[in-house]
Amino acid sequence: MDSGTTDGGASSDGGSSQGMCLPPPSLSICSDGQIVAILHESAIGEVALAKAVLPRLSNANVKAFAQKMIDDHTASDMSLQATAKTAGITVVENGLSTEIAEEAQQEIQALSSQSGSQLDRSYMRHEVLDHLADLAVSDHLIAPSVKNAALAMAAQTDRALVAMHVQLATSIVGSLEGACGGMTSTTSDGGTGTDGGSDGGTGTGTGTGTGTP
């Protein structure tokens, strides 16, 4: 996900997989209902994208990762919904949750013409960036805002899952780039950088701190 605003403002970079940014200062506090909507749209977006690309992937590790995204984010979202229902939290759609949903569809469309090894690399590069953006939103928006104790625990569990996905995705990107002559580096704070692969694609790079404030 890229950052947006809870009042319906647009992302500061406007891209989906080509960049990510921290939540702007205006996005400093949101309600528990907005948090549920943000986490929900992020989860179902990951599931939708993985389902869309899975039949056209070629690498066994990438296929396994996509299936893991389906399984993990489906389970996480079901747990989130149960927590919200028990706590009596009403879901409140907002600018960021809407943007996340739109970006998921844009990414599905952007990757729709790719298949095989090209799609393997494009999908995994996107997954690293997207999960890093999720961590940024978790640390800089959700953690400082959440009020309900049960929702806070669910958000922490989700963050741990996303952090694990970052590590796994980064490892897979490294193996893919190594196989095609590219290079991948991971910074000490969880960022990652990749250069162009043998398919002639342009390199992408990002770095962000993932420490909980």
Secondary structure, DSSP 8 states (H G I E B T S, - for coil): -----TTS---SS--SSS------TT-S---HHHHHHHHHHHHHHHHHHHHHHGGG---HHHHHHHHHHHHHHHHHHHHHHHHHHHHT------HHHHHHHHHHHHHHHHTTT--HHHHHHHHHHHHHHHHHHHHHHIIIIIHHH---HHHHHHHHHHHHHHHHHHHHHHHHHHHHHHHTT--EEE-TTS-EEE---TT----EEE-------
